[in-house]
Amino acid sequence: MAQAQQSFSLLDTHLLEFLKFPRVAIVYTEWNDKIVRELKNGCESIIHKFTGEITANMAVPGCFELPFGCRQLWARYKDKDEKPEAIVALGAVVRGGTPHFEYVCRAVTDGILQLNLTLPIPVIFGVLTVDNEDQAWERLGGAHGHKGEEAAVTALKMIGICRSMVNG
């Protein structure tokens, strides 16, 4: 996701005020829980600000499991009127001293891409991939905006786009 300072239209939310009762689900990781909790808090605050409903919160152990969790969450809904209109995947991968960082980042990125190509709703990539914890906090209200809030804005905008394609 682009930095908020370099993409002012990303944070332009005036059209979201007309979005009626968007349904968003959040799948988040237990790993790096302090960081992810702040991502989730920011995401939820924006969804509630625009009278959105959080249809589900699902925790998975780590980022590698995010794509599976998103697919399972989607599959559990049978009633079309209860299904989420977007899923936000939240997590944080902090670089360590092994190649594990690259493997996990690639797997979660590819997995969420595949969900976006196969599910009929958008799955929003709200995963921080940072070198250290300080960089994470810079993206949670610091110099680089708040990526949890930005993920929620993205989800709401995508719901608006999807609705306009069906109704428009």
DSSP file with accessible surface (Angstrom, degrees, kcal/mol):
  #  RESIDUE AA STRUCTURE BP1 BP2  ACC     N-H-->O    O-->H-N    N-H-->O    O-->H-N    TCO  KAPPA ALPHA  PHI   PSI    X-CA   Y-CA   Z-CA
    1    1 A M              0   0  101      0, 0.0     3,-0.1     0, 0.0   150,-0.0   0.000 360.0 360.0 360.0 140.5    0.0    0.0    0.0
    2    2 A A        -     0   0   51      1,-0.1     2,-0.1     2,-0.1     5,-0.1  -0.267 360.0 -94.4 -67.9 153.0    1.3    3.4   -0.8
    3    3 A Q    >>  -     0   0   62      1,-0.1     3,-1.1     3,-0.1     4,-0.7  -0.453  30.5-127.0 -66.0 140.6    2.5    5.8    1.9
    4    4 A A  G >4 S+     0   0    9    140,-0.5     3,-0.9     1,-0.3     7,-0.2   0.879 108.0  57.5 -58.6 -37.1   -0.3    8.1    2.9
    5    5 A Q  G 34 S+     0   0   84      1,-0.3    -1,-0.3   138,-0.2     3,-0.2   0.775 111.2  42.4 -68.0 -24.7    1.9   11.2    2.4
    6    6 A Q  G <4 S+     0   0  151     -3,-1.1    -1,-0.3     1,-0.2     2,-0.2   0.455 117.2  46.9 -99.6  -2.7    2.5   10.2   -1.2
    7    7 A S    XX  +     0   0   30     -3,-0.9     3,-1.1    -4,-0.7     4,-0.7  -0.634  57.2 169.0-140.5  78.6   -1.1    9.2   -2.0
    8    8 A F  G >4 S+     0   0  165      1,-0.3     3,-0.6    -3,-0.2     4,-0.3   0.831  77.3  62.2 -64.6 -29.4   -3.5   11.8   -0.8
    9    9 A S  G >4 S+     0   0   83      1,-0.2     3,-1.0     2,-0.2    -1,-0.3   0.812  91.7  67.5 -67.5 -25.5   -6.4   10.2   -2.7
   10   10 A L  G <4 S+     0   0   24     -3,-1.1    -1,-0.2     1,-0.3    -2,-0.2   0.910 106.3  40.0 -58.8 -40.1   -6.0    7.0   -0.6
   11   11 A L  G << S+     0   0   78     -4,-0.7     2,-0.9    -3,-0.6    -1,-0.3   0.384  84.0 115.6 -93.6   5.4   -7.1    8.8    2.5
   12   12 A D    <   +     0   0   78     -3,-1.0     3,-0.2    -4,-0.3     4,-0.1  -0.653  35.2 167.3 -74.5 107.3   -9.8   10.8    0.7
   13   13 A T    >>  +     0   0   31     -2,-0.9     3,-1.0     1,-0.2     4,-0.7   0.288  36.3 110.7-109.9  12.0  -12.9    9.4    2.4
   14   14 A H  G >4 S+     0   0   94      1,-0.3     3,-0.8     2,-0.2     4,-0.2   0.852  80.4  50.9 -62.1 -33.5  -15.6   11.7    1.3
   15   15 A L  G >4 S+     0   0  120      1,-0.2     3,-1.4    -3,-0.2    -1,-0.3   0.768  97.7  68.6 -73.5 -21.6  -17.4    9.1   -0.9
   16   16 A L  G X4 S+     0   0    9     -3,-1.0     3,-1.5     1,-0.3    -1,-0.2   0.752  82.7  73.5 -68.7 -21.6  -17.3    6.6    2.0
   17   17 A E  G << S+     0   0  129     -3,-0.8    -1,-0.3    -4,-0.7    -2,-0.2   0.753  97.1  49.5 -63.7 -20.5  -19.9    8.7    3.8
   18   18 A F  G <  S+     0   0  145     -3,-1.4     2,-0.5    -4,-0.2    -1,-0.3   0.452  83.2 109.9 -97.7  -0.9  -22.5    7.5    1.4
   19   19 A L    <   -     0   0   18     -3,-1.5     2,-0.6    -4,-0.2   141,-0.0  -0.648  64.4-141.8 -79.1 120.1  -21.6    3.8    1.7
   20   20 A K        -     0   0  136     -2,-0.5    31,-0.1     1,-0.2    -2,-0.1  -0.755  60.9 -34.0 -93.1 117.8  -24.5    2.1    3.6
   21   21 A F  S    S-     0   0  144     -2,-0.6    -1,-0.2    29,-0.2    31,-0.2   0.846  70.9-161.1  47.2  58.1  -23.6   -0.6    6.1
   22   22 A P        -     0   0    0      0, 0.0    31,-3.2     0, 0.0     2,-0.6  -0.406   9.9-137.6 -66.4 145.0  -20.5   -2.2    4.6
   23   23 A R  E     +a   53   0A  53     29,-0.2    62,-3.4    60,-0.1    63,-0.9  -0.934  27.7 174.8-110.4 117.4  -19.7   -5.7    5.9
   24   24 A V  E     -ab  54  86A   0     29,-2.8    31,-1.9    -2,-0.6    32,-0.7  -0.963  15.7-159.0-125.6 136.9  -16.0   -6.3    6.6
   25   25 A A  E     -ab  56  87A   0     61,-2.3    63,-2.9    -2,-0.4     2,-0.5  -0.866  10.0-149.7-109.5 150.1  -14.3   -9.3    8.2
   26   26 A I  E     -ab  57  88A   0     30,-2.5    32,-2.5    -2,-0.3     2,-0.5  -0.983  10.2-172.2-123.4 127.3  -10.9   -9.1    9.7
   27   27 A V  E     +ab  58  89A   0     61,-2.7    63,-2.9    -2,-0.5     2,-0.3  -0.986  21.3 173.0-114.0 125.6   -8.4  -12.0    9.9
   28   28 A Y  E     -ab  59  90A  60     30,-2.7    32,-2.5    -2,-0.5     2,-0.2  -0.910  27.2-112.6-135.9 160.7   -5.4  -11.2   12.0
   29   29 A T  E     -a   60   0A   2     61,-1.3    33,-0.2    -2,-0.3     7,-0.1  -0.618   2.3-149.9 -95.7 153.1   -2.3  -12.9   13.4
   30   30 A E  S >  S+     0   0  117     30,-2.1     3,-0.7    31,-0.3    32,-0.2   0.709  76.9  93.5 -84.8 -25.1   -1.4  -13.8   16.9
   31   31 A W  T 3  S+     0   0  179     30,-1.5    61,-0.3    29,-0.3     5,-0.2  -0.448  95.6  14.3 -70.7 143.4    2.3  -13.5   16.1
   32   32 A N  T 3> S+     0   0   44     -2,-0.1     4,-2.5     3,-0.1     3,-0.4   0.934  84.8 177.2  55.6  48.2    3.7  -10.0   16.8
   33   33 A D  H <>  +     0   0   86     -3,-0.7     4,-2.8     1,-0.2     5,-0.2   0.799  66.7  56.3 -61.1 -34.1    0.5   -9.4   18.8
   34   34 A K  H  > S+     0   0  113      2,-0.2     4,-1.5     1,-0.2    -1,-0.2   0.941 114.2  40.7 -63.0 -44.3    1.4   -5.8   20.1
   35   35 A I  H  > S+     0   0    3     -3,-0.4     4,-2.1     2,-0.2    -2,-0.2   0.943 117.2  47.4 -67.5 -47.5    1.9   -4.6   16.6
   36   36 A V  H  X S+     0   0    2     -4,-2.5     4,-3.0     1,-0.2     5,-0.2   0.880 106.4  57.9 -66.4 -36.2   -1.1   -6.5   15.1
   37   37 A R  H  X S+     0   0  129     -4,-2.8     4,-2.7    -5,-0.2    -1,-0.2   0.922 108.6  46.8 -59.1 -40.8   -3.4   -5.3   17.9
   38   38 A E  H  X S+     0   0   64     -4,-1.5     4,-2.2     2,-0.2    -2,-0.2   0.893 111.0  51.3 -69.6 -39.0   -2.7   -1.7   16.9
   39   39 A L  H  X S+     0   0    0     -4,-2.1     4,-2.4     2,-0.2    -2,-0.2   0.947 113.1  46.3 -57.1 -48.1   -3.2   -2.5   13.2
   40   40 A K  H  X S+     0   0   34     -4,-3.0     4,-3.0     2,-0.2     5,-0.2   0.904 109.9  52.8 -64.0 -43.2   -6.6   -4.1   14.2
   41   41 A N  H  X S+     0   0   76     -4,-2.7     4,-2.2    -5,-0.2    -1,-0.2   0.921 111.7  46.5 -59.4 -44.3   -7.6   -1.2   16.4
   42   42 A G  H  X S+     0   0    4     -4,-2.2     4,-1.6     2,-0.2    -2,-0.2   0.917 113.4  49.0 -64.5 -42.1   -6.9    1.3   13.6
   43   43 A C  H  X S+     0   0    0     -4,-2.4     4,-2.1    -5,-0.2    -2,-0.2   0.949 112.5  47.0 -62.1 -49.4   -8.8   -0.8   11.1
   44   44 A E  H  X S+     0   0   34     -4,-3.0     4,-2.7     1,-0.2     5,-0.3   0.881 107.1  57.6 -63.0 -36.8  -11.8   -1.3   13.3
   45   45 A S  H  X S+     0   0   59     -4,-2.2     4,-2.0    -5,-0.2    -1,-0.2   0.905 109.2  44.7 -63.8 -39.2  -12.0    2.4   14.2
   46   46 A I  H  X S+     0   0   20     -4,-1.6     4,-1.6     2,-0.2     6,-0.2   0.922 112.3  51.4 -70.7 -42.4  -12.3    3.4   10.5
   47   47 A I  H  <>S+     0   0    0     -4,-2.1     5,-2.9     1,-0.2     3,-0.4   0.949 113.3  44.9 -60.2 -45.2  -14.9    0.7    9.8
   48   48 A H  H ><5S+     0   0  114     -4,-2.7     3,-1.9     1,-0.2    -1,-0.2   0.883 105.7  61.9 -66.7 -35.2  -17.0    1.9   12.7
   49   49 A K  H 3<5S+     0   0  141     -4,-2.0    -1,-0.2     1,-0.3    -2,-0.2   0.857 107.4  44.4 -58.1 -35.0  -16.5    5.5   11.7
   50   50 A F  T 3<5S-     0   0   15     -4,-1.6    -1,-0.3    -3,-0.4    -2,-0.2  -0.054 121.9-106.3-103.2  33.1  -18.3    4.8    8.5
   51   51 A T  T < 5 +     0   0   88     -3,-1.9    -3,-0.2     1,-0.2   -30,-0.2   0.744  66.9 158.3  51.0  32.2  -21.0    2.7   10.1
   52   52 A G      < -     0   0    8     -5,-2.9     2,-0.5    -6,-0.2   -29,-0.2  -0.451  38.3-129.0 -81.0 156.9  -19.6   -0.5    8.9
   53   53 A E  E     -a   23   0A 108    -31,-3.2   -29,-2.8    -2,-0.1     2,-0.9  -0.906   6.3-143.0-105.6 131.5  -20.3   -3.8   10.4
   54   54 A I  E     -a   24   0A  32     -2,-0.5   -29,-0.2   -31,-0.2     3,-0.1  -0.851  18.2-172.1 -90.9 105.8  -17.4   -6.1   11.4
   55   55 A T  E     -     0   0A  26    -31,-1.9     2,-0.3    -2,-0.9   -30,-0.2   0.759  62.8  -2.6 -74.6 -25.5  -19.0   -9.4   10.5
   56   56 A A  E     -a   25   0A   9    -32,-0.7   -30,-2.5    -3,-0.1     2,-0.4  -0.971  49.1-154.8-163.3 148.7  -16.2  -11.5   12.0
   57   57 A N  E     -a   26   0A  70     -2,-0.3     2,-0.4   -32,-0.2   -30,-0.2  -1.000  22.4-178.1-122.5 125.4  -12.8  -11.4   13.7
   58   58 A M  E     -a   27   0A  42    -32,-2.5   -30,-2.7    -2,-0.4     2,-0.4  -0.993  13.0-152.4-129.4 128.3  -10.6  -14.5   13.2
   59   59 A A  E     -a   28   0A  39     -2,-0.4   -30,-0.2   -32,-0.2     3,-0.1  -0.798  12.3-176.0 -96.2 138.8   -7.2  -15.0   14.7
   60   60 A V  E     -a   29   0A  12    -32,-2.5   -30,-2.1    -2,-0.4   -29,-0.3  -0.903  35.8-111.8-124.9 158.4   -4.6  -17.3   13.0
   61   61 A P  S    S-     0   0   77      0, 0.0   -30,-1.5     0, 0.0   -31,-0.3   0.930  85.0 -14.9 -59.9 -49.1   -1.2  -18.1   14.5
   62   62 A G  S >  S-     0   0   11    -32,-0.2     3,-1.0   -33,-0.2     4,-0.4  -0.856  74.9 -84.9-147.4-178.9    1.0  -16.3   12.0
   63   63 A C  G >  S+     0   0    8      1,-0.3     3,-1.5    -2,-0.3    30,-0.1   0.835 117.8  64.7 -64.4 -33.6    1.1  -14.6    8.6
   64   64 A F  G 3  S+     0   0  128      1,-0.3     4,-0.4     2,-0.1    -1,-0.3   0.855 104.0  48.9 -57.9 -30.9    1.7  -17.8    6.7
   65   65 A E  G <> S+     0   0   72     -3,-1.0     4,-2.6     1,-0.2    -1,-0.3   0.514  84.8  93.4 -88.1  -5.4   -1.8  -18.9    7.8
   66   66 A L  H <> S+     0   0    0     -3,-1.5     4,-2.7    -4,-0.4     5,-0.2   0.924  83.5  49.3 -57.2 -50.0   -3.6  -15.7    6.8
   67   67 A P  H  > S+     0   0   20      0, 0.0     4,-2.4     0, 0.0    -1,-0.2   0.937 113.3  47.3 -58.8 -42.7   -4.6  -16.9    3.3
   68   68 A F  H  > S+     0   0  138     -4,-0.4     4,-2.8     1,-0.2     5,-0.2   0.937 112.1  50.3 -62.7 -44.2   -6.1  -20.1    4.7
   69   69 A G  H  X S+     0   0    3     -4,-2.6     4,-2.6     1,-0.2    -1,-0.2   0.911 110.0  50.2 -60.6 -41.9   -7.9  -18.2    7.5
   70   70 A C  H  X S+     0   0    0     -4,-2.7     4,-2.3    -5,-0.2    -1,-0.2   0.929 112.4  46.8 -62.4 -44.9   -9.4  -15.8    4.9
   71   71 A R  H  X S+     0   0  103     -4,-2.4     4,-2.4    -5,-0.2    -2,-0.2   0.923 113.4  48.4 -64.9 -43.1  -10.6  -18.7    2.7
   72   72 A Q  H  X S+     0   0   88     -4,-2.8     4,-1.4     2,-0.2    -2,-0.2   0.913 110.5  51.4 -64.4 -40.3  -12.1  -20.6    5.7
   73   73 A L  H  X S+     0   0    0     -4,-2.6     4,-0.5    -5,-0.2     3,-0.5   0.942 111.7  46.9 -61.5 -46.3  -13.8  -17.5    7.0
   74   74 A W  H >< S+     0   0   38     -4,-2.3     3,-1.2     1,-0.2    -2,-0.2   0.926 110.2  53.6 -60.1 -43.5  -15.4  -16.9    3.6
   75   75 A A  H 3< S+     0   0   45     -4,-2.4    -1,-0.2     1,-0.3    -2,-0.2   0.761  96.7  65.9 -67.9 -23.5  -16.5  -20.5    3.2
   76   76 A R  H 3< S+     0   0  140     -4,-1.4     2,-0.5    -3,-0.5    -1,-0.3   0.694  83.8  86.7 -75.8 -15.5  -18.3  -20.6    6.6
   77   77 A Y    <<  +     0   0   22     -3,-1.2     3,-0.0    -4,-0.5     6,-0.0  -0.735  42.8 165.9 -88.2 125.1  -20.9  -18.1    5.4
   78   78 A K        +     0   0  177     -2,-0.5     2,-0.6     1,-0.1    -1,-0.2   0.742  57.9  77.6-103.6 -34.0  -23.9  -19.6    3.6
   79   79 A D    >>  -     0   0   73      1,-0.2     3,-1.8     2,-0.0     4,-1.1  -0.686  70.0-149.0 -85.3 120.1  -26.3  -16.7    3.6
   80   80 A K  T 34 S+     0   0  163     -2,-0.6     3,-0.4     1,-0.3    -1,-0.2   0.849  96.2  57.7 -56.2 -36.1  -25.4  -14.1    0.9
   81   81 A D  T 34 S+     0   0  120      1,-0.2    -1,-0.3    -3,-0.1    -2,-0.0   0.618 109.7  44.2 -74.8 -10.7  -26.7  -11.2    3.1
   82   82 A E  T <4 S+     0   0  114     -3,-1.8    -1,-0.2     2,-0.1    -2,-0.2   0.578  87.6 109.0-104.3 -16.0  -24.4  -12.1    5.9
   83   83 A K  S  < S-     0   0   41     -4,-1.1   -60,-0.1    -3,-0.4    -9,-0.1  -0.297  77.3-106.7 -62.0 144.5  -21.2  -12.7    3.9
   84   84 A P        -     0   0    2      0, 0.0   -60,-0.2     0, 0.0     3,-0.1  -0.375  15.1-146.7 -66.0 150.3  -18.5  -10.0    4.3
   85   85 A E  S    S+     0   0   33    -62,-3.4     2,-0.3     1,-0.3   -61,-0.2   0.555  84.2  10.1 -92.5 -12.5  -18.1   -7.7    1.3
   86   86 A A  E     -b   24   0A   0    -63,-0.9   -61,-2.3    35,-0.2     2,-0.4  -0.961  65.7-145.3-158.6 152.3  -14.4   -7.5    2.0
   87   87 A I  E     -bc  25 123A   0     35,-2.1    37,-3.2    -2,-0.3     2,-0.5  -0.989  10.7-153.2-120.9 133.4  -11.8   -9.3    4.2
   88   88 A V  E     -bc  26 124A   0    -63,-2.9   -61,-2.7    -2,-0.4     2,-0.6  -0.938   6.7-155.5-106.2 123.1   -8.9   -7.4    5.7
   89   89 A A  E     -bc  27 125A   0     35,-2.7    37,-2.3    -2,-0.5     2,-0.4  -0.890  15.6-171.8 -99.0 119.8   -5.8   -9.6    6.4
   90   90 A L  E     +bc  28 126A   0    -63,-2.9   -61,-1.3    -2,-0.6     2,-0.3  -0.946  21.3 120.5-118.8 134.0   -3.7   -8.1    9.2
   91   91 A G  E     - c   0 127A   0     35,-1.5    37,-2.7    -2,-0.4     2,-0.4  -0.971  41.9-127.9-170.6 177.9   -0.2   -9.2   10.3
   92   92 A A  E     - c   0 128A   1     -2,-0.3     2,-0.5   -61,-0.3   -29,-0.2  -0.981   8.6-166.7-145.6 129.6    3.4   -8.2   10.8
   93   93 A V  E     - c   0 129A  13     35,-3.1    37,-2.3    -2,-0.4     2,-0.5  -0.984  11.9-164.5-115.7 118.1    6.5   -9.9    9.6
   94   94 A V  E     - c   0 130A  45     -2,-0.5    37,-0.2    35,-0.2    38,-0.1  -0.913  26.9-112.3-106.9 126.4    9.7   -8.6   11.3
   95   95 A R        -     0   0   99     35,-2.7     2,-0.2    -2,-0.5    -1,-0.0  -0.241  38.7-179.1 -58.2 138.8   13.0   -9.5    9.6
   96   96 A G        -     0   0   50      2,-0.4    -1,-0.1    36,-0.1     5,-0.0  -0.428  46.4 -79.8-118.4-159.2   15.2  -11.8   11.6
   97   97 A G  S    S+     0   0   89     -2,-0.2    -2,-0.1     4,-0.0     0, 0.0   0.276 104.3  65.6 -93.9  11.7   18.6  -13.2   10.9
   98   98 A T  S >  S-     0   0   87      1,-0.0     3,-1.0     0, 0.0    -2,-0.4  -0.820  92.6-104.6-127.2 168.6   17.4  -16.1    8.6
   99   99 A P  T >> S+     0   0   71      0, 0.0     4,-1.7     0, 0.0     3,-0.6   0.535  95.3 100.0 -70.2  -2.4   15.8  -16.3    5.2
  100  100 A H  H 3> S+     0   0  119      1,-0.2     4,-2.7     2,-0.2     5,-0.3   0.863  73.7  61.6 -50.9 -39.8   12.5  -17.1    6.9
  101  101 A F  H <> S+     0   0   17     -3,-1.0     4,-2.6     1,-0.2    -1,-0.2   0.929 104.7  46.1 -53.5 -49.9   11.4  -13.5    6.5
  102  102 A E  H <> S+     0   0   88     -3,-0.6     4,-2.4    -4,-0.3     5,-0.2   0.899 112.7  50.3 -63.8 -41.2   11.5  -13.7    2.7
  103  103 A Y  H  X S+     0   0  157     -4,-1.7     4,-2.4     2,-0.2    -1,-0.2   0.931 113.8  43.9 -63.7 -45.6    9.7  -17.1    2.6
  104  104 A V  H  X S+     0   0   13     -4,-2.7     4,-2.7     2,-0.2     5,-0.3   0.934 113.9  50.1 -67.6 -44.6    6.9  -15.9    4.8
  105  105 A C  H  X S+     0   0   18     -4,-2.6     4,-2.2    -5,-0.3     5,-0.2   0.930 113.5  45.7 -59.2 -45.1    6.5  -12.6    3.0
  106  106 A R  H  X S+     0   0  163     -4,-2.4     4,-2.8    -5,-0.2     5,-0.3   0.928 113.3  50.0 -63.7 -44.5    6.4  -14.3   -0.4
  107  107 A A  H  X S+     0   0   30     -4,-2.4     4,-2.6    -5,-0.2    -2,-0.2   0.931 113.6  43.4 -63.9 -45.8    3.9  -16.9    0.8
  108  108 A V  H  X S+     0   0    0     -4,-2.7     4,-2.5     2,-0.2     5,-0.3   0.913 115.5  49.4 -69.6 -38.0    1.4  -14.4    2.4
  109  109 A T  H  X S+     0   0   62     -4,-2.2     4,-2.3    -5,-0.3    -2,-0.2   0.957 115.0  43.2 -64.0 -49.2    1.7  -12.1   -0.6
  110  110 A D  H  X S+     0   0   66     -4,-2.8     4,-2.5    -5,-0.2    -2,-0.2   0.886 113.5  53.1 -63.6 -39.6    1.1  -14.8   -3.1
  111  111 A G  H  X S+     0   0   17     -4,-2.6     4,-2.0    -5,-0.3    -2,-0.2   0.924 110.8  44.6 -63.9 -43.8   -1.7  -16.3   -1.0
  112  112 A I  H  X S+     0   0    4     -4,-2.5     4,-2.2     2,-0.2    -1,-0.2   0.898 111.3  54.9 -70.2 -35.8   -3.6  -13.1   -0.7
  113  113 A L  H  X S+     0   0   85     -4,-2.3     4,-1.4    -5,-0.3    -2,-0.2   0.946 107.7  49.8 -57.2 -48.6   -3.1  -12.5   -4.4
  114  114 A Q  H  X S+     0   0  103     -4,-2.5     4,-1.2     1,-0.2     5,-0.2   0.885 108.7  52.4 -60.8 -38.7   -4.6  -15.9   -5.1
  115  115 A L  H  X S+     0   0    7     -4,-2.0     4,-3.1     1,-0.2     3,-0.5   0.911 106.9  52.8 -63.1 -40.1   -7.6  -15.1   -2.9
  116  116 A N  H  < S+     0   0   65     -4,-2.2    -1,-0.2     1,-0.2    -2,-0.2   0.789 111.9  46.4 -65.8 -26.4   -8.2  -11.8   -4.8
  117  117 A L  H  < S+     0   0  120     -4,-1.4    -1,-0.2    -3,-0.2    -2,-0.2   0.667 123.9  30.9 -87.5 -17.6   -8.2  -13.8   -8.1
  118  118 A T  H  < S+     0   0   79     -4,-1.2    -2,-0.2    -3,-0.5    -3,-0.2   0.738 102.6  73.6-114.5 -32.1  -10.5  -16.5   -6.8
  119  119 A L  S  < S-     0   0   16     -4,-3.1     4,-0.1    -5,-0.2   -48,-0.0  -0.571  76.8-129.1 -83.1 153.1  -12.9  -15.1   -4.3
  120  120 A P  S    S+     0   0  100      0, 0.0    -1,-0.1     0, 0.0    -4,-0.1   0.360  90.1  59.5 -83.2   8.2  -15.8  -12.8   -5.4
  121  121 A I  S    S-     0   0   21     -6,-0.2    -2,-0.2    41,-0.0     2,-0.2  -0.919  93.4 -96.5-129.4 159.6  -14.8  -10.2   -2.8
  122  122 A P        -     0   0    7      0, 0.0   -35,-2.1     0, 0.0     2,-0.5  -0.501  24.8-154.7 -76.0 142.9  -11.6   -8.2   -2.2
  123  123 A V  E     -c   87   0A   3    -37,-0.2     2,-0.4    -2,-0.2   -35,-0.2  -0.989  19.1-141.4-115.1 118.4   -9.0   -9.4    0.3
  124  124 A I  E     -c   88   0A  12    -37,-3.2   -35,-2.7    -2,-0.5     2,-1.0  -0.683   6.5-132.2 -91.0 131.4   -7.0   -6.5    1.6
  125  125 A F  E     +c   89   0A  67     -2,-0.4   -35,-0.1   -37,-0.2   -37,-0.1  -0.690  37.6 159.7 -83.4 100.2   -3.3   -6.8    2.2
  126  126 A G  E     +c   90   0A   5    -37,-2.3   -35,-1.5    -2,-1.0     2,-0.6  -0.294  28.2 129.5-114.1  44.7   -2.7   -5.3    5.7
  127  127 A V  E     -c   91   0A  10    -37,-0.3     2,-0.4   -35,-0.1   -35,-0.2  -0.896  49.4-144.7-107.2 123.3    0.5   -7.0    6.4
  128  128 A L  E     -c   92   0A  11    -37,-2.7   -35,-3.1    -2,-0.6     2,-0.5  -0.710  11.5-169.8 -81.9 133.3    3.5   -5.0    7.6
  129  129 A T  E     +c   93   0A  68     -2,-0.4     2,-0.3   -37,-0.2   -35,-0.2  -0.926  26.6 157.8-123.6 101.1    6.9   -6.4    6.3
  130  130 A V  E     -c   94   0A   3    -37,-2.3   -35,-2.7    -2,-0.5     3,-0.1  -0.835  51.2-129.6-129.5 160.4    9.5   -4.5    8.2
  131  131 A D  S    S-     0   0   77     -2,-0.3     2,-0.3   -37,-0.2    -1,-0.1   0.778  90.2  -1.7 -78.7 -29.6   13.2   -4.8    9.2
  132  132 A N  S  > S-     0   0   66    -38,-0.1     4,-1.3     1,-0.1     3,-0.4  -0.961  76.8 -96.4-155.9 170.6   12.6   -4.1   12.9
  133  133 A E  H  > S+     0   0   81     -2,-0.3     4,-2.2     1,-0.2     5,-0.2   0.844 116.8  62.2 -65.2 -33.3    9.9   -3.2   15.4
  134  134 A D  H  > S+     0   0  119      1,-0.2     4,-1.8     2,-0.2    -1,-0.2   0.910 102.1  51.9 -58.9 -41.2   10.7    0.6   15.2
  135  135 A Q  H  > S+     0   0   48     -3,-0.4     4,-0.8     1,-0.2    -1,-0.2   0.877 106.6  54.7 -63.2 -35.5    9.7    0.5   11.5
  136  136 A A  H >< S+     0   0    0     -4,-1.3     3,-1.3     1,-0.2    -2,-0.2   0.948 107.5  48.3 -62.0 -47.1    6.4   -1.1   12.4
  137  137 A W  H ><>S+     0   0   96     -4,-2.2     3,-1.4     1,-0.3     5,-0.6   0.830 103.3  61.4 -67.4 -27.6    5.6    1.6   14.9
  138  138 A E  H 3<5S+     0   0   80     -4,-1.8     6,-2.5     1,-0.3     3,-0.3   0.764 107.1  47.6 -64.3 -22.7    6.4    4.3   12.3
  139  139 A R  T <<5S+     0   0   53     -3,-1.3     8,-2.9    -4,-0.8     9,-0.3   0.264 101.2  67.7-101.2   9.6    3.6    2.7   10.2
  140  140 A L  E < 5S-D  146   0B  13     -3,-1.4     6,-0.3     6,-0.2    -1,-0.2  -0.316 137.9 -39.9-124.2  48.1    1.1    2.7   13.1
  141  141 A G  E   5S+     0   0B  57      4,-2.9     5,-0.2    -3,-0.3    -3,-0.1   0.387 116.0 100.7 111.6   0.6    0.6    6.4   13.6
  142  142 A G  E > <S-D  145   0B  37      3,-0.7     3,-1.7    -5,-0.6    -1,-0.2   0.150  96.3 -43.9 -93.2-145.4    4.1    7.6   13.0
  143  143 A A  T 3  S+     0   0   69      1,-0.3  -138,-0.2    -3,-0.1    -4,-0.1   0.695 134.3  51.4 -62.0 -21.2    5.8    9.1   10.0
  144  144 A H  T 3  S-     0   0   36     -6,-2.5  -140,-0.5     1,-0.4    -1,-0.3   0.072 109.5-115.5-108.8  25.3    4.3    6.6    7.6
  145  145 A G  E <   -D  142   0B  16     -3,-1.7    -4,-2.9    -7,-0.1    -3,-0.7  -0.347  47.3 -56.7  78.6-161.7    0.6    7.0    8.6
  146  146 A H  E  >  -D  140   0B  13     -6,-0.3     4,-2.3    -5,-0.2    -6,-0.2  -0.937  41.5-165.3-124.6 107.0   -1.4    4.2   10.1
  147  147 A K  H  > S+     0   0   21     -8,-2.9     4,-2.1    -2,-0.5     5,-0.1   0.772  88.0  57.7 -69.6 -24.4   -1.5    1.1    7.9
  148  148 A G  H  > S+     0   0    0     -9,-0.3     4,-1.8     2,-0.2    -1,-0.2   0.927 109.8  44.6 -68.1 -43.2   -4.5   -0.4    9.8
  149  149 A E  H  > S+     0   0   74      2,-0.2     4,-2.4     1,-0.2    -2,-0.2   0.917 112.9  51.6 -64.0 -43.4   -6.6    2.6    9.1
  150  150 A E  H  X S+     0   0    2     -4,-2.3     4,-2.6     1,-0.2    -2,-0.2   0.884 106.9  53.5 -63.9 -36.3   -5.4    2.6    5.5
  151  151 A A  H  X S+     0   0    0     -4,-2.1     4,-2.5     2,-0.2    -1,-0.2   0.911 109.7  48.5 -64.7 -39.7   -6.3   -1.1    5.1
  152  152 A A  H  X S+     0   0    0     -4,-1.8     4,-2.7     2,-0.2    -2,-0.2   0.924 110.5  49.9 -66.0 -43.6   -9.8   -0.3    6.3
  153  153 A V  H  X S+     0   0    3     -4,-2.4     4,-2.8     1,-0.2     5,-0.2   0.928 111.1  50.6 -60.2 -42.9  -10.2    2.7    3.9
  154  154 A T  H  X S+     0   0   30     -4,-2.6     4,-2.6     2,-0.2    -2,-0.2   0.931 110.0  49.6 -60.4 -45.3   -9.0    0.4    1.1
  155  155 A A  H  X S+     0   0    0     -4,-2.5     4,-2.3     1,-0.2    -2,-0.2   0.939 112.6  47.0 -59.9 -45.6  -11.6   -2.2    2.1
  156  156 A L  H  X S+     0   0    0     -4,-2.7     4,-2.3     1,-0.2    -2,-0.2   0.910 112.1  49.8 -65.9 -40.2  -14.4    0.3    2.2
  157  157 A K  H  X S+     0   0   61     -4,-2.8     4,-2.4    -5,-0.2    -1,-0.2   0.910 110.5  50.3 -64.5 -39.7  -13.4    1.8   -1.1
  158  158 A M  H  X S+     0   0   66     -4,-2.6     4,-2.8    -5,-0.2    -2,-0.2   0.891 108.2  52.7 -66.9 -36.1  -13.3   -1.6   -2.7
  159  159 A I  H  X S+     0   0    1     -4,-2.3     4,-2.8     2,-0.2     5,-0.2   0.939 109.6  49.8 -61.9 -44.6  -16.8   -2.4   -1.4
  160  160 A G  H  X S+     0   0   25     -4,-2.3     4,-2.3     1,-0.2    -2,-0.2   0.916 111.5  48.2 -60.1 -43.0  -18.0    0.9   -3.0
  161  161 A I  H  X S+     0   0   83     -4,-2.4     4,-1.8     2,-0.2    -2,-0.2   0.939 112.6  48.1 -62.9 -46.4  -16.4   -0.1   -6.3
  162  162 A C  H  X S+     0   0   47     -4,-2.8     4,-1.6     1,-0.2    -2,-0.2   0.919 112.3  49.1 -61.9 -43.3  -17.9   -3.6   -6.2
  163  163 A R  H  X S+     0   0   56     -4,-2.8     4,-2.9     1,-0.2     5,-0.3   0.901 109.2  52.3 -63.3 -41.2  -21.3   -2.2   -5.3
  164  164 A S  H  X S+     0   0   69     -4,-2.3     4,-1.6    -5,-0.2    -1,-0.2   0.844 107.3  52.9 -67.0 -28.8  -21.2    0.3   -8.1
  165  165 A M  H  < S+     0   0  149     -4,-1.8    -1,-0.2     2,-0.2    -2,-0.2   0.858 114.8  41.0 -73.3 -32.9  -20.3   -2.4  -10.6
  166  166 A V  H  < S+     0   0  122     -4,-1.6    -2,-0.2    -5,-0.2    -1,-0.2   0.897 128.8  29.3 -78.6 -40.9  -23.3   -4.4   -9.6
  167  167 A N  H  <        0   0  132     -4,-2.9    -2,-0.2    -5,-0.2    -3,-0.2   0.536 360.0 360.0 -95.0 -11.5  -25.7   -1.5   -9.3
  168  168 A G     <        0   0   97     -4,-1.6    -3,-0.2    -5,-0.3    -1,-0.1   0.675 360.0 360.0-107.2 360.0  -24.3    0.8  -11.8
